[in-house]
């Protein structure tokens, strides 16, 4: 197979047209240029360097009527050539030099026409923008193999490619000062397979963009083909991106740089690749790095996992090593990294040892590049969060969850879209639930169709509308077995809850509506210590109702049962055994007694002693006690009379 100059030039034009703005293309283009010119210059099928020549020599190889290659040297004695210099010309009428190669000496085998040398060899462009050097080299003609055996060094000035008229997109110029350096212990080019290989301690560095090391770097030059398809790095591949927006270090067993139409400009790390950056590290089946707009800068695919640094998960500095939280581990089908944000997709799972676990469809974690601190973590789609605090488990679910550090020792998790929090002690629901953790204190803010359910048995029956005997006769009741509260918004802390706007409380015997309700719980939330409701209060049940403007409920610290309920401001009450009104009413549920003050009035039903039509008594004035269960009155300064029609009152 003849490695013609036309094939070389055609390949160069195609490669330069396909590079676009990809940050890695400097390395791969230089390989094709260096190896192609080297082989064409030294390894001619018809070797013109034969015979004995002293006192210097010059010979040429022509392509038609144009001189394509010029050989110069000091002498040729037998099979030894000294001072060898080769000039490769451009394909122009002027035969302008484009590339040079030289070596102090080399030996040609008369039987095989192989060429070997223990001296240095150097290739460079006429403008010194590309240089490759090494010590000890050989051209094995029978194997079509070019070898540089030691201290291979390649230098490419970046303006060599940036200034090329064949480049399809203008590049940022470097003023001729920026260079790319490649080093290895050995270099080979197999002309039969068109494969160039850098091996043993390979390093490549673009000071502005990346640094890479590996055991071997292979390039298929594709002689006679229309495109260069891929470059392969193998064995302990280490990559460092030097872009300040994407400072990442990655390791893998193999890396492939692809030039195909679909994968053009992508660097793919394979064989258990891993990576690390400020506050992050991770890995997966594949890592793909790209500069194209259609793909993420840094993508991890298949069995993808990542870890967040616990020191940066809160906006604080933890000096005590024992107080630092454990690593946050995240797994997913794939994720993208753009320098300060990681986006996970496809069955995402995150955990922090035994502290919490999270499942969702997508998760985005953002870090402030300057401080290295987590800005926020955004989880979306079928969010399921499990937290363990002080030995208790809390289950949360929502369409979306947003974590944000607020200040020192304080952080927030906002659940939106059918949000739910279940601790086993209470169940909170709403369109939005915010969990605020400040030290050991946790506060819950619930907004939009907000609901709270608690098994607080002390207030299941409020005992002011349905009398005890009525409650006892109801079997198989479908009334709620838990205290259930709804509101536009409420805040629930360790021992206090505040409900606001359109508040409704569902008891077993009644429903209470108000504009605001404050509830203080006993330690451990085993009961209620006090309850205060204000604003257009309405108690309604199957057999009665009560209205007022303010209610305060007091509970026993020993039995946790309600001791009294105080209603004030325009109190109005109706139930099966009577009616009452006044400025203030104090209910004692255990004895079914009401204490009325402030111009009180009561109409009560008293059964007839003869079994006929019941009698109705009207009491008013002074201070009045009404035993609802026994229909008895007592008090001071009141007047009592019998009335015929209680409906007229």
N, C-alpha and C positions, 0 to 999 in steps of 0.2 A: 504494500500500500504506500503510495507516494504522498508525502506531507507537503502539498503544494502551497505556494505563497498565496494564491487566490483563495484557497480554502481557509487559510489563516485569516486573511483580511475580512472575508465574508463572515466568519465566526465573530470577529471583533466587532464589526458593525452591529450585528444582531444583539450581542450582549450589551453593548453600550446603549442601544435603543431601549432595552428592557429593564434597565436598572431603576429608573424613576428616582424617587427620593429615599430609597431604602438605605438605612444606616449601615448595613453590612456589605454593600456591594464593592467597596474599595478592595477588600481582601480578595474576593473571588475573581474579579476582572484581572487583577495583576497576575494571578496564577496562569491564566490562559495566555496572556501576553508573553510572560517570561518563558514558559515551557515551549510555546509554539515557536518563537524566534530562535530559542536555543537549539532545538532539534533541527530546524531548517538550516541554521547556520553551520553547525558542526557536523551533523550526521547526514551528509549528502550521500545519495545512493551511488553517484559517480564521483568518487573522491578526487579532487584536482591536486591534492597535496601529496604528490609522489615524486620519487627521484631524489637527487642530491643537489641542493642549492645552498651557496654560501654568499656572504656579503649582502644579505637582505633579499627579499623576494616580494612580489605582488602578483596575484592572479585573480581572475574574475570568473563569475558565473553569470551568464546572460539569460534573459527571458525575452526571446525574440530579439529586437534590436536594442533592448534596454539592459543595462548592467544592474543586476539585482543583488549580487553578493560580491564583496571584495575581500580577498584573503591577503594578509601581510604577515611578515615574520622576519626573524634574524637569519635563520638558516634551517635547512632540512638535510640531515646527515643520516643516511640509512633510514631507520624508522623513527628517529627522534626529531621533533620539531621544537624550536625554541623561539620565544618572543612572538607567539602566535596572536594575531589580532584579526577579528572578522568584522566587517562593516556590512550591515543590512540596509539597503536603500529603499526609499519610498517608491511606490509605483507611479512615478512622474517622469516627464521628459528630462528633468534636470538631474535625475538620479540622486536626489538629496538624501544624505544619511539619516536614518531613523533609529537604528539600534546598533549597539556594538557588543562584542564579546572578546575576551582576551584571557590568556594564560601564559605564564613564564615558560612552561615547557610541557610536552606531552610525548607519549610513545605510541606508535602505531604498530599493531601486529601485522606482519606481512602475510601471515596465513589467513587471518580472519578479518583484517582491516579494522579490528577493535582499536580504540584509542583510550589510553589510560594516562593518569598524571597524579603525582603526589603533591604537586604545586597548587596554588590558588587558581580559582576561576572567577571571572566577573562578567556579568551581563548588565548593560545599562542603556537607557534611551539617550538619544543625541542631546536632549535638553536636561539630562540628569534627573528627570522626575521619577524614574523607576530604576532601581539598582538591586541586583541579586548577586551575592558573593558566597564563596565557600572554599574549603580546603580539601583537595583530593577529589578527583572526578574521573569518570570513565564513560565511554560510549561503546556498548556491547552490540556490535552490528548484527550478529546472528540472532540476538534476542530483541533487537530494536529497543534497547534499554539505555537511558541516560541516567547516571548516578553521580550525585555530589555527596561525599561520604562524611564530611565533618564541618561543623561551624557554619551552617547555612544561615545567611542573613539576607533578608529582603527589606528594602525600604521603598516606600511609595509616597511621593509628595501628593497631597490630596488635590492640588490644582491640576495634576496630571489627568484626572478624570473630570473634575469640575469644569475645566476649560475646554474639554473636548467638544468640537462642533457636532459630534454625533449624538451627544446626550440629549434625550428627548425633553428634559425639564431642567431649567437653570438651577444650579446649586449655589449655596452660600460660599463665596470665595474665602480662602484662607490666606490670601496674600502670598502664597508660595511657601509659607513657613510651616504649616501643619504637615506631618508625615504619619504614615502607617508603617509599623515595624513588625516583621515576622521572623522568628528564629526557630531553628530546629537543628538536630544533630545530623540529619540525613535527608536527602531529597532524591527521588527517583521519578523518571518518566518512561512509561512503557508505550512505545509508538504503536505497537500492534493493538493494544486495548484502549489507546488514547487516555490512559489514566496517569495522573501525576500524584505523587504521594510525598508529603512531608511527614517525617517520623522521628520519634525519640525526642522528648522534651520540647514539644512544639508550643510556641507562644506567639500570639498575635495581639497587637495593641494599636488602637486608634485613640490617642490621648483625649479626644473630645467625646468619644462615643462608647467604646467597649474595649475590654481586654479579655483574651481567651487563652486557655492552655489545654493541651490534650496530648495523648500518646501518638496519635496518627491523624493526619489530615489528607483525605483523598478527594481528587477532582477528576471527573470524567469530562475531558475536553471535547469529546464528540467530533473528532475530525471528519469533515465531510457532511456533518449534520447541520441542521438549520438553527439549533439552539443548544445552549448549555443547560442541562437539566438539574443537576444538584451537586453540592459539595458535602462531603461526609467527614465529620470529626469523630474519632473513636478513642475509647480508653481514657477514663478519668477526665472527662470533659468538664472544664470549669469556665464559667462565663461571668463577667462582671460588666454591667451596663453603667457607663459613666455619665449618662445624661442626668443632670441634677433633678429633673422631673421624674426620673424612673431609675433610682439607684437600687439596683437589684443584683444579687449574686446568685448564680445557679450552678448546679452540678448534675451530671448525668453520665451514663455509660456511652451515649452516642448522641450526635447532633447532626441534623441534615438541613442544609440551606437549599431551598427549592426555587427553581427559575421557571416552572411551568406556567401556563396561562392562568390556571386556577389558583396556584399557590405561589405566584411570583412574589419574591421579596419576603418570604417567611423563613424564620429559623425555628426548627423543631427539635426539641430535646426529648430523647427517648431513653428507655431502659432505666426505670425508677428515678426520674429526675426530681430534684428538690431545689428550693430557692429560699432566699432570705432577704429581708429589707428592714428598715427601721420599723419596729413594732410588729413585724410580720415574719412568718416563715411558713413554708408549705411544700406541697409536691403533688404528684399524681401519675397517671400513666404516660401523659404527654404534656410538654410545655411548648407553646407556640408563641413566638415573638414576632411582631410585625409593626410597620409604620403606616400601613394603609388605613384610610378612613373607614373602610368597610369592616375592619376587624379590630379587636381590642389590642392595645399595645402588648399586653402580656396575658396569655390565656393558658389555663391549666385544665386539661380534659381527662375524664375517666378516673374514677376512684380518687377524686381530688380532695385534698385535705389542707388545712392551714391552721396556724396557731397565732393568737394575739398575745403580745407581751403583757403580763398582768400588771407590771409597774406603770403602764400607761393607760389602763382601762378606767382609771379615775383621775380627775384633775387635782392630784395631790402627790406629795412625796412621802413615801412610807419609809421611815428610817429603821424601824424595827423589822428585821428579816422575818420574824415569826408572825408578823401581822400581814405580810404580803399575801394577796390572793393567788390562787393557783392559775395555771395557764388556761386560756380559753381555746378549746379544740373545736374545729369546724370541718365537716366533711360535706361533699356535694358531688353531683355529676360533673360539674365544671365551674370555673370561675375566671374572671378577668381582673387584671391589676393594671392601673394606669399611673401609678406613682404615689398616689395618696389615698386611693379608694380601691377596695376589693369588692366585686360583685359576684356572689355565689348563686348558682342556678341548678334546679333539678334535685328534689329530695334533699334539702339542706338540713343538716343536724349539727347543733352546736351545744357544747357543754363546758362546765367549769367544775370538774370533778363531781363532788356530791352537792355542790351549792345550787346548781340549776342546770336544766337541759332545755333545748329549744328545737322545734321542728317547724319548717316552713318551705315554701316553694322557691323563694328568692331571699337573699340576704345581702345587704350592702354595708360594709364597714369602712368608715372614713377616718383618716388620721391627719392631724395638722403636721405638715412637714417640718415646720420650724421648731415646734415644741415636742413633736413625737407623741402627742397625746391624742387619744381617741376623741373625735368630734361627735360621732353618733354611730349607732348601729340600727339599720332599718331592715326589718323582716317583713315580707309580704306573702300573702296567699296561704290560707289554711295554717295560721300560726298557732302553735301549741307550746306553751311555756310552763315548765314545772320548776318551782322554787322550793328549797328546803331552808327554813329559818327556825332556829332553836328547836330542832327536832320535829317541826310541824311542816306538812307539805301543802303547798298552794298551787292549784292548777288554774292556768289562764288560757284563754283562746280568743282569737280575733281574726279579722281579715288582714290587719297590719299592726305591727308593733315597732315603736321607735324608741331606742335608748339614747339618752343624752346626759352627759355629766353636767350638773348645774354649777356647783362650786365645791369647795373642799368638803369631803365626806358626804356629799349630797348628789344623788343621781335620780333620773326620772325614766320611767318606762310608760309610754303612751300607747294604749291599745285602742284601735278604732275599727268600726264595722262589726256589728254583732259581738261586741266585746263581753267577756264573761270571766269572772274570778271566783274560784271555789276553794275555800280553805277547809271545808269539812265543818267549820263552825258557822260560816255564813256564806251566802252565794250572792255575788254582785253582778248585775247586768246593766248594759247601757250601750249607746252608740259610740261613746268614748269613755275609757277608763284610764286615769293616770295614776300610776303607782310611784310615789315619791319616797325614796329611802334616804334618811338623814341619820347617819350613825346606826343605832339600833331601832330608831323610830320609823315606822312606815305609815304613810298617809295615802288614802285612796280617794280620788276625786272622780265621780261618775256623772256624766252629762248625756242627755238625750234618751228618753224612754228608760230612765234610771230606775232600777229595781234592787231592793235588798231583802234577802230572806234570812232569818235567824231563828234557831230553835230556842227562843227565850220563853219558856213556859209560864213565867210569872205574869205575862201580859196577854196570853192567848185569849182570855176572857176579861173584858174591862169591867163588867158587872154593874153597869149603870142604866142599861136599857132593858135587858132581859133579866128577870129576877132569878135567884138561885134555883127555885123549884122548876122554872121553865127550862133552864139549862140542863137540869138533871134528867128531864124526861125525854130529851132529844137523843135518839140512838142512831148509829150509823150516819153521823153527821158528815157532810161533805165540806165542812168549813176547814180553813187552812190549819194545819197542825204546827205551823211556824209563824212567827211574826213576819209579815210581808209588808214592805214599804215601797211606794213608787213616788217619783218626783222628777222635775226637770233636771235637777242637779243635787248631788249630795257629796259630802266629804266625810270619810270614815277613817278615824285614827285608832290608836290602840284602845282607848277607853272612852271615846267620844264620837258621835256622829251628828252631822248637821245636814238637814234636808231642807231644800228651798224650792218654792214655786210649784203650785199644783201638787202638793204633798197629799198622798193617800196612804193610810195605815189600815191593814186588813186584820181584824181580830176575829175570833171564832163567833162572837155574838154581834159584831157591828163593824162598821167602817168609819174611820175618821178622816176628814179632809181639812187641810189648813194651808197656809202659805209658807210657814216655816216650823220646823220641829228640831229641837236639840235633845239628844239622848246621851246621858252619861251612864256608862256601863261599870259594873263592878270589876275588880281585877280578874283577869282571865276570861272576861266576858261571859261569866256564868249566869249573870242576871243583870237587871237594870237598877241603877241607883236612883236616877231621877229622869223625868221626861217633861219637857216644856214645849207647848205648841202655841202659836200665835197666828192671828189673821184669818177672819171668816171661818171659824171652826164649825164643822158639822159632823156630829156623830149620827149615823143612821144604821138602823137594823131592821129586821123583819117586823118588830113589834114596837118600834119607837124611834125617836130622834132627839138630839139636843144640839143647840146652837149657842155660841158665845164667841168672844174675841181672844180669850187666853185660857190655857189649861196647863196646870202643873201637877205631875204625878209623883208621889213619894213612895218609896219601897223600903221594906224592912231589911236591915243589914243581916239579920239572923235567918229569916225564912225566905227572903227575896220576894215575898208576896207584896202586892200593892197595899199600902196602909191607908192612903187617902188620895183623892183626886180633887184638885181645887180648880173650879171654873169661875171666871170673872168676866165682867162687862157684858151686860144684856144677856143673861143666861136664860134660855128657854128649853124646857124638857117635856117630852110626852112619852108615855109608855103604857102598857095594858092596864095598870092600876091607878093612873092619874096623870096630872100635869103639874108643872111647877115653873116659876120664873122669879128672877131677882137679880140683884147686882153681883151677888157672889153665892156660889153653891159648892159645898165641900162634901164629896161622896166618900163613904166608908164601905168599900165592896164586901168586906168580911161580914158586916152586920146588916147590909142593905139599907143603910141610913143616910139621909141627906140633911146637911145643916145649911139652912138658907138665911142670908142676911141682906140688908139693903133693899127695903120695901119688898119683902118676899111674899109670894102668894102660891098656895097649893090647892088643887082640887084632887081629892082622893076618893076612890071607890071603897065603900064599906059594905060587906055582904049583909043581907037582911037576916035577922034572927029567925024570921018565920019562913025563910026559903023563897021569898017572893022577889020582887024587883029590888036590885041593890040600891043603897042610898049613896049620895054624894055629899061630901063635906067640903066647904071652902074655908081655908085658913089664910090669914094675912096679917102683916105687920110684925114689928119687933124682931125677935130672934126665934127661928122656927126649926125644930127637928122633926123630920118625917121618916118614920120607919116604914119603908116601902113594903117589905115582906109581910108585916103585921098590920099595915094600914093604921098606924097610931101616930098622934101628934103630941109634941111637947115643946115648951119654950117659954119665952117671956114677952109680955106686951102684945100678944097676938089676939085676934078675934076669930071665932069659929062659928060657922053657920051651915045649915043644910040647904042644898040647892037641888032643884028638880032637873034642870037640863045643863049638864056640864059642857055641852058643845057651844053654848052661848058665851062661855068665859074666854 
